[in-house]
């Protein structure tokens, strides 16, 4: 593709590792988000609350919204988003993790 034929779509990838410092506070915030979502059916809301109760990663997934990352960026409209969260064994001193994020640059 030449510069005049370049796609207007850009894939933005980010990988984050977070520490759950207060699981109860995280869950309460997720419950508030779920309960405040008027587009969610009652059955779906009950399922979501059960998932949050059993797994902090699920609670985090309900609170992290990709649209919110780009909604204030001038000239950008979100075309598609997907995200997930999972528990990981993390040791910042480990060789496995010290170079893990450098791999994100290899696709550029």
OpenMM code with the backbone's topology and positions (N, CA, C; nanometers):
from openmm import Vec3, app, unit

residues = "UNK UNK UNK UNK UNK UNK UNK UNK UNK UNK UNK UNK UNK UNK UNK UNK UNK UNK UNK UNK UNK UNK UNK UNK UNK UNK UNK UNK UNK UNK UNK UNK UNK UNK UNK UNK UNK UNK UNK UNK UNK UNK UNK UNK UNK UNK UNK UNK UNK UNK UNK UNK UNK UNK UNK UNK UNK UNK UNK UNK UNK UNK UNK UNK UNK UNK UNK UNK UNK UNK UNK UNK UNK UNK UNK UNK UNK UNK UNK UNK UNK UNK UNK UNK UNK UNK UNK UNK UNK UNK UNK UNK UNK UNK UNK UNK UNK UNK UNK UNK UNK UNK UNK UNK UNK UNK UNK UNK".split()
positions = [
    Vec3(0.0837, -0.1191, 0.0000),
    Vec3(0.0000, 0.0000, 0.0000),
    Vec3(0.0873, 0.1242, 0.0000),
    Vec3(0.0519, 0.2199, -0.0799),
    Vec3(0.1227, 0.3468, -0.0767),
    Vec3(0.0624, 0.4320, 0.0338),
    Vec3(0.1247, 0.5456, 0.0617),
    Vec3(0.0737, 0.6311, 0.1690),
    Vec3(-0.0673, 0.6813, 0.1395),
    Vec3(-0.1044, 0.6941, 0.0119),
    Vec3(-0.2407, 0.7376, -0.0203),
    Vec3(-0.3402, 0.6229, -0.0096),
    Vec3(-0.2903, 0.4964, -0.0087),
    Vec3(-0.3776, 0.3803, 0.0025),
    Vec3(-0.3784, 0.3201, 0.1427),
    Vec3(-0.3093, 0.3809, 0.2362),
    Vec3(-0.2986, 0.3267, 0.3707),
    Vec3(-0.4344, 0.3182, 0.4370),
    Vec3(-0.4582, 0.2068, 0.5046),
    Vec3(-0.5840, 0.1876, 0.5750),
    Vec3(-0.6016, 0.2934, 0.6826),
    Vec3(-0.7235, 0.3300, 0.7052),
    Vec3(-0.7549, 0.4253, 0.8111),
    Vec3(-0.7769, 0.3549, 0.9448),
    Vec3(-0.7667, 0.2230, 0.9443),
    Vec3(-0.7862, 0.1455, 1.0660),
    Vec3(-0.6510, 0.1120, 1.1284),
    Vec3(-0.6432, 0.1265, 1.2592),
    Vec3(-0.5200, 0.0992, 1.3338),
    Vec3(-0.5530, 0.0037, 1.4470),
    Vec3(-0.4738, -0.1014, 1.4626),
    Vec3(-0.4910, -0.1923, 1.5759),
    Vec3(-0.4003, -0.1425, 1.6879),
    Vec3(-0.4598, -0.1097, 1.7992),
    Vec3(-0.3879, -0.0635, 1.9174),
    Vec3(-0.3893, -0.1768, 2.0188),
    Vec3(-0.2722, -0.2293, 2.0524),
    Vec3(-0.2654, -0.3388, 2.1491),
    Vec3(-0.1939, -0.2916, 2.2739),
    Vec3(-0.2472, -0.3298, 2.3864),
    Vec3(-0.1857, -0.2972, 2.5150),
    Vec3(-0.1984, -0.4198, 2.6046),
    Vec3(-0.0954, -0.4466, 2.6807),
    Vec3(-0.1017, -0.5555, 2.7772),
    Vec3(-0.0663, -0.4979, 2.9129),
    Vec3(-0.1518, -0.5232, 3.0082),
    Vec3(-0.1344, -0.4718, 3.1425),
    Vec3(-0.1329, -0.5882, 3.2407),
    Vec3(-0.0523, -0.5774, 3.3434),
    Vec3(-0.0583, -0.6701, 3.4560),
    Vec3(-0.0888, -0.5837, 3.5768),
    Vec3(-0.1989, -0.6131, 3.6443),
    Vec3(-0.2382, -0.5363, 3.7617),
    Vec3(-0.2414, -0.6275, 3.8831),
    Vec3(-0.2211, -0.5681, 3.9975),
    Vec3(-0.2302, -0.6411, 4.1235),
    Vec3(-0.3627, -0.6069, 4.1896),
    Vec3(-0.4372, -0.7073, 4.2303),
    Vec3(-0.5623, -0.6842, 4.3017),
    Vec3(-0.5265, -0.6595, 4.4478),
    Vec3(-0.5302, -0.5333, 4.4879),
    Vec3(-0.4917, -0.4950, 4.6231),
    Vec3(-0.6091, -0.5025, 4.7204),
    Vec3(-0.7304, -0.4911, 4.6707),
    Vec3(-0.8492, -0.4950, 4.7562),
    Vec3(-0.9633, -0.5593, 4.6772),
    Vec3(-0.9750, -0.6909, 4.6866),
    Vec3(-1.0731, -0.7660, 4.6088),
    Vec3(-1.2160, -0.7231, 4.6409),
    Vec3(-1.2446, -0.6954, 4.7667),
    Vec3(-1.3808, -0.6538, 4.8028),
    Vec3(-1.4170, -0.5208, 4.7382),
    Vec3(-1.3256, -0.4276, 4.7389),
    Vec3(-1.3511, -0.2970, 4.6774),
    Vec3(-1.3698, -0.3119, 4.5260),
    Vec3(-1.2878, -0.3969, 4.4651),
    Vec3(-1.3008, -0.4240, 4.3223),
    Vec3(-1.4378, -0.4830, 4.2908),
    Vec3(-1.4796, -0.5809, 4.3695),
    Vec3(-1.6104, -0.6436, 4.3472),
    Vec3(-1.7248, -0.5436, 4.3638),
    Vec3(-1.7169, -0.4605, 4.4673),
    Vec3(-1.8235, -0.3610, 4.4887),
    Vec3(-1.8351, -0.2677, 4.3678),
    Vec3(-1.7216, -0.2267, 4.3154),
    Vec3(-1.7235, -0.1386, 4.1983),
    Vec3(-1.7828, -0.2107, 4.0772),
    Vec3(-1.7504, -0.3389, 4.0610),
    Vec3(-1.8059, -0.4161, 3.9497),
    Vec3(-1.9568, -0.4323, 3.9657),
    Vec3(-2.0017, -0.4599, 4.0878),
    Vec3(-2.1465, -0.4705, 4.1126),
    Vec3(-2.2175, -0.3403, 4.0764),
    Vec3(-2.1585, -0.2275, 4.1128),
    Vec3(-2.2188, -0.0977, 4.0802),
    Vec3(-2.2295, -0.0798, 3.9295),
    Vec3(-2.1251, -0.1192, 3.8566),
    Vec3(-2.1265, -0.1065, 3.7107),
    Vec3(-2.2347, -0.1970, 3.6524),
    Vec3(-2.2411, -0.3199, 3.7003),
    Vec3(-2.3406, -0.4159, 3.6509),
    Vec3(-2.4817, -0.3676, 3.6822),
    Vec3(-2.5050, -0.3267, 3.8065),
    Vec3(-2.6376, -0.2817, 3.8475),
    Vec3(-2.6809, -0.1549, 3.7747),
    Vec3(-2.5846, -0.0737, 3.7337),
    Vec3(-2.6155, 0.0505, 3.6639),
    Vec3(-2.6318, 0.0353, 3.5140),
    Vec3(-2.6040, -0.0826, 3.4614),
    Vec3(-2.6130, -0.1060, 3.3173),
    Vec3(-2.7579, -0.1368, 3.2804),
    Vec3(-2.8284, -0.0348, 3.2329),
    Vec3(-2.9704, -0.0493, 3.2010),
    Vec3(-2.9962, -0.1381, 3.0805),
    Vec3(-2.8927, -0.1601, 2.9985),
    Vec3(-2.9116, -0.2435, 2.8797),
    Vec3(-2.8984, -0.3922, 2.9115),
    Vec3(-2.8553, -0.4250, 3.0344),
    Vec3(-2.8360, -0.5643, 3.0727),
    Vec3(-2.9665, -0.6223, 3.1269),
    Vec3(-3.0056, -0.7370, 3.0718),
    Vec3(-3.1273, -0.8054, 3.1179),
    Vec3(-3.1057, -0.8585, 3.2593),
    Vec3(-3.2155, -0.8756, 3.3333),
    Vec3(-3.2069, -0.9206, 3.4727),
    Vec3(-3.1349, -1.0546, 3.4854),
    Vec3(-3.1640, -1.1468, 3.3970),
    Vec3(-3.0976, -1.2779, 3.4015),
    Vec3(-2.9474, -1.2643, 3.3779),
    Vec3(-2.9113, -1.1815, 3.2813),
    Vec3(-2.7702, -1.1573, 3.2515),
    Vec3(-2.7017, -1.0872, 3.3694),
    Vec3(-2.7724, -0.9949, 3.4325),
    Vec3(-2.7185, -0.9237, 3.5483),
    Vec3(-2.6889, -1.0219, 3.6619),
    Vec3(-2.7792, -1.1158, 3.6876),
    Vec3(-2.7575, -1.2158, 3.7908),
    Vec3(-2.6363, -1.3019, 3.7601),
    Vec3(-2.6230, -1.3421, 3.6351),
    Vec3(-2.5072, -1.4213, 3.5935),
    Vec3(-2.3780, -1.3412, 3.6127),
    Vec3(-2.3803, -1.2157, 3.5717),
    Vec3(-2.2619, -1.1305, 3.5849),
    Vec3(-2.2212, -1.1154, 3.7310),
    Vec3(-2.3183, -1.0949, 3.8178),
    Vec3(-2.2875, -1.0803, 3.9607),
    Vec3(-2.2261, -1.2092, 4.0168),
    Vec3(-2.2757, -1.3245, 3.9742),
    Vec3(-2.2179, -1.4519, 4.0205),
    Vec3(-2.0739, -1.4680, 3.9716),
    Vec3(-2.0484, -1.4289, 3.8481),
    Vec3(-1.9125, -1.4379, 3.7930),
    Vec3(-1.8166, -1.3471, 3.8704),
    Vec3(-1.8617, -1.2267, 3.9002),
    Vec3(-1.7795, -1.1318, 3.9759),
    Vec3(-1.7520, -1.1850, 4.1162),
    Vec3(-1.8515, -1.2460, 4.1769),
    Vec3(-1.8345, -1.3000, 4.3118),
    Vec3(-1.7278, -1.4084, 4.3159),
    Vec3(-1.7188, -1.4876, 4.2100),
    Vec3(-1.6280, -1.6014, 4.2108),
    Vec3(-1.4890, -1.5717, 4.1551),
    Vec3(-1.4710, -1.4573, 4.0879),
    Vec3(-1.3436, -1.4344, 4.0198),
    Vec3(-1.3119, -1.2851, 4.0061),
    Vec3(-1.2012, -1.2438, 4.0654),
    Vec3(-1.1603, -1.1026, 4.0572),
    Vec3(-1.1296, -1.0610, 3.9138),
    Vec3(-1.0780, -1.1539, 3.8329),
    Vec3(-1.0486, -1.1207, 3.6932),
    Vec3(-1.1769, -1.0831, 3.6188),
    Vec3(-1.2863, -1.1509, 3.6505),
    Vec3(-1.4155, -1.1158, 3.5901),
    Vec3(-1.4599, -0.9772, 3.6360),
    Vec3(-1.4401, -0.9482, 3.7626),
    Vec3(-1.4761, -0.8150, 3.8139),
    Vec3(-1.3995, -0.7075, 3.7390),
    Vec3(-1.2720, -0.7302, 3.7179),
    Vec3(-1.1895, -0.6332, 3.6457),
    Vec3(-1.2384, -0.6165, 3.5023),
    Vec3(-1.2758, -0.7256, 3.4384),
    Vec3(-1.3234, -0.7186, 3.3000),
    Vec3(-1.4507, -0.6355, 3.2883),
    Vec3(-1.5341, -0.6356, 3.3909),
    Vec3(-1.6558, -0.5529, 3.3875),
    Vec3(-1.6241, -0.4047, 3.4053),
    Vec3(-1.5089, -0.3730, 3.4617),
    Vec3(-1.4754, -0.2335, 3.4893),
    Vec3(-1.3866, -0.1689, 3.3834),
    Vec3(-1.3123, -0.2482, 3.3107),
    Vec3(-1.2237, -0.1941, 3.2076),
    Vec3(-1.3011, -0.1907, 3.0768),
    Vec3(-1.3148, -0.0732, 3.0215),
    Vec3(-1.3944, -0.0532, 2.9006),
    Vec3(-1.3054, 0.0096, 2.7932),
    Vec3(-1.2726, -0.0658, 2.6867),
    Vec3(-1.1846, -0.0110, 2.5823),
    Vec3(-1.2346, 0.1196, 2.5215),
    Vec3(-1.3650, 0.1350, 2.5075),
    Vec3(-1.4187, 0.2589, 2.4512),
    Vec3(-1.3727, 0.3798, 2.5316),
    Vec3(-1.3680, 0.3652, 2.6641),
    Vec3(-1.3278, 0.4766, 2.7497),
    Vec3(-1.1818, 0.5169, 2.7283),
    Vec3(-1.1004, 0.4254, 2.6763),
    Vec3(-0.9600, 0.4575, 2.6493),
    Vec3(-0.9433, 0.5535, 2.5324),
    Vec3(-1.0368, 0.5501, 2.4382),
    Vec3(-1.0207, 0.6311, 2.3173),
    Vec3(-1.1313, 0.7327, 2.2941),
    Vec3(-1.2329, 0.7339, 2.3795),
    Vec3(-1.3472, 0.8214, 2.3526),
    Vec3(-1.3112, 0.9701, 2.3504),
    Vec3(-1.2078, 1.0103, 2.4197),
    Vec3(-1.1685, 1.1510, 2.4227),
    Vec3(-1.0543, 1.1838, 2.3249),
    Vec3(-1.0090, 1.0853, 2.2478),
    Vec3(-0.9005, 1.1080, 2.1529),
    Vec3(-0.9582, 1.1748, 2.0286),
    Vec3(-0.9103, 1.2957, 1.9956),
    Vec3(-0.9646, 1.3686, 1.8805),
    Vec3(-0.9431, 1.2929, 1.7501),
    Vec3(-1.0453, 1.2889, 1.6669),
    Vec3(-1.0338, 1.2306, 1.5345),
    Vec3(-1.0369, 1.0793, 1.5302),
    Vec3(-1.0736, 1.0143, 1.6398),
    Vec3(-1.0732, 0.8681, 1.6461),
    Vec3(-1.2125, 0.8178, 1.6828),
    Vec3(-1.2573, 0.7149, 1.6103),
    Vec3(-1.3815, 0.6465, 1.6446),
    Vec3(-1.3501, 0.4989, 1.6614),
    Vec3(-1.3953, 0.4402, 1.7704),
    Vec3(-1.3714, 0.2983, 1.7956),
    Vec3(-1.4536, 0.2152, 1.6982),
    Vec3(-1.3873, 0.1281, 1.6226),
    Vec3(-1.4558, 0.0439, 1.5251),
    Vec3(-1.4887, -0.0930, 1.5836),
    Vec3(-1.4014, -0.1458, 1.6681),
    Vec3(-1.4221, -0.2781, 1.7267),
    Vec3(-1.3309, -0.2901, 1.8476),
    Vec3(-1.3737, -0.3651, 1.9474),
    Vec3(-1.2898, -0.3862, 2.0652),
    Vec3(-1.3172, -0.5234, 2.1240),
    Vec3(-1.2153, -0.5821, 2.1803),
    Vec3(-1.2309, -0.7044, 2.2573),
    Vec3(-1.1262, -0.7011, 2.3673),
    Vec3(-1.1580, -0.7649, 2.4776),
    Vec3(-1.0645, -0.7681, 2.5877),
    Vec3(-1.0973, -0.8853, 2.6773),
    Vec3(-1.0010, -0.9239, 2.7553),
    Vec3(-1.0213, -1.0327, 2.8495),
    Vec3(-0.9280, -1.0104, 2.9675),
    Vec3(-0.9549, -1.0823, 3.0740),
    Vec3(-0.8655, -1.0766, 3.1891),
    Vec3(-0.8515, -1.2178, 3.2433),
    Vec3(-0.7377, -1.2452, 3.3015),
    Vec3(-0.7097, -1.3775, 3.3549),
    Vec3(-0.6065, -1.3666, 3.4655),
    Vec3(-0.6089, -1.4611, 3.5559),
    Vec3(-0.5074, -1.4661, 3.6605),
    Vec3(-0.3761, -1.5150, 3.6003),
    Vec3(-0.2647, -1.4564, 3.6425),
    Vec3(-0.1323, -1.4984, 3.5961),
    Vec3(-0.0385, -1.5079, 3.7153),
    Vec3(0.0607, -1.5932, 3.7038),
    Vec3(0.1688, -1.5969, 3.8013),
    Vec3(0.2682, -1.4908, 3.7565),
    Vec3(0.2891, -1.3911, 3.8388),
    Vec3(0.3714, -1.2767, 3.7988),
    Vec3(0.4837, -1.2549, 3.8984),
    Vec3(0.6048, -1.2450, 3.8473),
    Vec3(0.7219, -1.2106, 3.9268),
    Vec3(0.8005, -1.1083, 3.8459),
    Vec3(0.7985, -0.9821, 3.8856),
    Vec3(0.8639, -0.8781, 3.8053),
    Vec3(1.0143, -0.8986, 3.7907),
    Vec3(1.0744, -0.9802, 3.8769),
    Vec3(1.2190, -1.0053, 3.8672),
    Vec3(1.2504, -1.1222, 3.7749),
    Vec3(1.1491, -1.1940, 3.7332),
    Vec3(1.1674, -1.3105, 3.6485),
    Vec3(1.2076, -1.2700, 3.5072),
    Vec3(1.2977, -1.3471, 3.4484),
    Vec3(1.3394, -1.3212, 3.3101),
    Vec3(1.2207, -1.3337, 3.2152),
    Vec3(1.1280, -1.4229, 3.2483),
    Vec3(1.0080, -1.4413, 3.1660),
    Vec3(0.9310, -1.3104, 3.1528),
    Vec3(0.9171, -1.2351, 3.2621),
    Vec3(0.8372, -1.1128, 3.2606),
    Vec3(0.9171, -0.9897, 3.2227),
    Vec3(1.0471, -0.9872, 3.2490),
    Vec3(1.1245, -0.8662, 3.2200),
    Vec3(1.1290, -0.8359, 3.0712),
    Vec3(1.1215, -0.9375, 2.9877),
    Vec3(1.1212, -0.9146, 2.8438),
    Vec3(0.9869, -0.9339, 2.7785),
    Vec3(0.8857, -0.9674, 2.8549),
    Vec3(0.7550, -1.0004, 2.7977),
    Vec3(0.6938, -0.8851, 2.7207),
    Vec3(0.7052, -0.7662, 2.7709),
    Vec3(0.6402, -0.6537, 2.7057),
    Vec3(0.7205, -0.6031, 2.5866),
    Vec3(0.8493, -0.6362, 2.5824),
    Vec3(0.9295, -0.5983, 2.4656),
    Vec3(0.8787, -0.6683, 2.3406),
    Vec3(0.8201, -0.7880, 2.3550),
    Vec3(0.7678, -0.8611, 2.2411),
    Vec3(0.6561, -0.7864, 2.1706),
    Vec3(0.5885, -0.6977, 2.2375),
    Vec3(0.4802, -0.6228, 2.1741),
    Vec3(0.5320, -0.5377, 2.0599),
    Vec3(0.6570, -0.4926, 2.0682),
    Vec3(0.7151, -0.4068, 1.9641),
    Vec3(0.7561, -0.4839, 1.8393),
    Vec3(0.7704, -0.6156, 1.8481),
    Vec3(0.8192, -0.6930, 1.7348),
    Vec3(0.7253, -0.6917, 1.6159),
    Vec3(0.5967, -0.6728, 1.6359),
    Vec3(0.5012, -0.6738, 1.5259),
    Vec3(0.4955, -0.5405, 1.4517),
    Vec3(0.5547, -0.4381, 1.5068),
    Vec3(0.5476, -0.3046, 1.4465),
    Vec3(0.6333, -0.2926, 1.3219),
] * unit.nanometer
topology = app.Topology()
chain = topology.addChain("A")
for resn in residues:
    res = topology.addResidue(resn, chain)
    for name in ("N", "CA", "C"):
        topology.addAtom(name, app.Element.getBySymbol(name[0]), res)
